[in-house]
Amino acid sequence: MAAEQRSVEAVQYRESNGERSSLLERINGGIDDRQLAQAIGWFSIGLGVTEILAPRTLGRAIGVGEHPSVLRLLGVREIMSGLGLLSERKAGTWAWSRVAGDAMDLALLGAATQSEDAHPQRIAMAATALLGVAALDVYSGRKLASSPLETVPPRVHVTHSITINASPDTVYGFWRNLENLPLFMRHVESVSATNDKTSHWVVRAPGGTTVEWDAEIVEDREAEQLSWRTLPDSEVLHEGTVIFEAAPAGRGTIVRVELNYEPPGGLVGRQIAKVFGQEPEQQVKDDVRRLKQLIETGEVATTDGQSHGARSLLGRTTLGGRLS
Amino acid sequence: MRAVCWHGIGEVTVEDVADPCVLNPRDAVVRVTSTAICGSDLHLYNGYVPTMYRGDILGHEFMGEVVEVGPGVTNLAVGDRVVVPFPISCGNCFYCERELYSLCENSNPNAPYAEKMWGHSPAGVFGYSHLLGGYAGGQAEYVRVPFADVGPVKVPDGLSDEQVLFLGDILPTGYMAAENCGITEGDTIAVWGAGPVGLLAAACARLLGAGKVIVIDRFPERLDKARTAGADALNYEDVDIPDALKDLTGGRGPDACIDAVGMEAHGHGTPGFYDRAKQALRLESDRPTALREAILNVRNGGTVSVPGVYGGFIDKVPFGSVVNRSLTIRSGQTHVQRYTRPLLAKIEAGDIDPSFIVTHRMSLEEAPRAYEMFKHKQDQCVKVVLTPNVH
């Protein structure tokens, strides 16, 4: 599918107000592969539970004899694939994990014919059923992997507010100096003012690449509001508004932030999606929290680089991530 | 440097780790001269506080000498002798301005996680889990102290480490527990738990004018210390606590009750078994025996003050008693910075000497044995002070 076509579909998707099935029907001629994936997911879980709870009965039914521990392990695998499919995150990958599982099951069925208590006729029936399921899995894997739900980056729309213990003048002044933004916006590498109203943004994307755009200030009311948006010919449609509101009784400034990103299809869009990851709201919250810390305390609280004893593997992985 | 590191339930080791350094402008580095094991460290040791990771440096009650200051710290100099409060507080935010230091909005780098657990995040704390910031603690030869221009209090050379060390946690904690009782003349205060915080809460309740203070525990040596602090002592293995408290207060009940026990209360009878079972099944994170008793025994309209540490969720709390008898519950991690200077003045004036609780003085290298001893209250252990070896 061409990038251009994909982005048209992305717009259609947005216009459909999140009604995934209607878009999918348009693309796939009536076959809803989300529902298919859900059905396979539930089937997978049902089979997995049976394998875990009644491995002997099931073993006899499919003619492989009594191998309860093998069947229980296979049950765990089925449940994982099923949960993965139902979660709808990387559904394509999970569907393909089922195909790999089908291949494994076929190999095991083949091996089981050598077993003493094997029942060849039943094994043949089980293998036939399995081939049918495998065909469905392959179909579903191909559909889901090419589904626009995975390749078109979602629109990012975040609103968040925080109270900062400083006057609206101070907070507005800090933000209006756009070159301060990288101090608290983790993914923004630099913002340089190109004139009084326009600025050039460089945003870090995974893999050492960057995404750049030009923005202009469209609303600027001192100590009250600042709004900006990308210039019309930018690759990314991004707009933001910050409202600075005096909190009651001298309790500082309530800062209300609203950010929109409408990434296009294609490479740039995918990069923007990766910048925001699974939790764009949390990232904006973190950014605004850093702004508060900088204005109130002059620094951002951290434990990066502090001393610690020998870490376990789990600790290294977790602490290398979000927890500090 | 050498540091006491957490490595799992019931496992601490003393390890060589990198020396700390200044990471932010308002940091200082302190060379630790004395550091204590707090009763709340036992909750970490026993695995009841989530988000501890192997290799975390423990300790939130420590003092020493400033050896390095960041460019943002102008009120401390290298060589100053300081006690460091356990909450890390910026001094600039809404809460710090209102002297609610343990609620600092700017010191917990892991605030999003605390928000998921508790709704909003409190301040960061030294050596007390990643939910509270994941800061390296002070059971070590050196420690990094963030916002060093706010927390550390300089102490005069004339006072010994043991006299001032507890300004960092348990003395202010005992004081705030007593203050939260709103003591007026003639009040009777009952304290559950004769550990270090309970003992100091009892002493502070006397200081704040309580007519009678009653301390409840089961270890004779701890009850002896309570008597030293000017309190009556009740052993709950010998007497029926509700009867005894009514008896001692003319039938009305104590004006305020302090739960200085917290999440790992020693339960007894069916409720004790119930809590242990639920905690083991992770259906309840804390065992609130002392809290239940404090609520049921306080007089009508009285106050329950809770310095004991709770981390998560508790069951079978008689909230009907709170509502129908107009009780007030007050709690909080201690706003230590609010109390350090006034309490230092009281120590200097000789009004209070918290060193009476110390029973064991050991080297930092002996920390694993010290934890074990403190946990099992072996050798009549009430409070351990550790001293790093090499300086």
Interface residues (C-beta under 8 A of the other chain):
Chain A: T163 N165 R251 G252 Q282 K285 D286 R289 K292 Q293 E296 T297 G298 E299 V300 A301 T302 T303 D304 G305 Q306 S307 H308 G309 A310 R311 S312 L314 G315 T318 L319 R322 L323 S324
Chain B: M1 A3 C5 W6 H7 T13 E15 V17 A18 D19 P20 C21 L23 N24 P25 R26 T51 Y53 R54 G55 D56 I57 G72 I88 C90 G91 N92 C93 F94 E97 E105 N106 S107 N108 P109 N110 A111 P112 Y113 G124 H130 G133 G134 Y135 A136 A140 R144 P146 F147
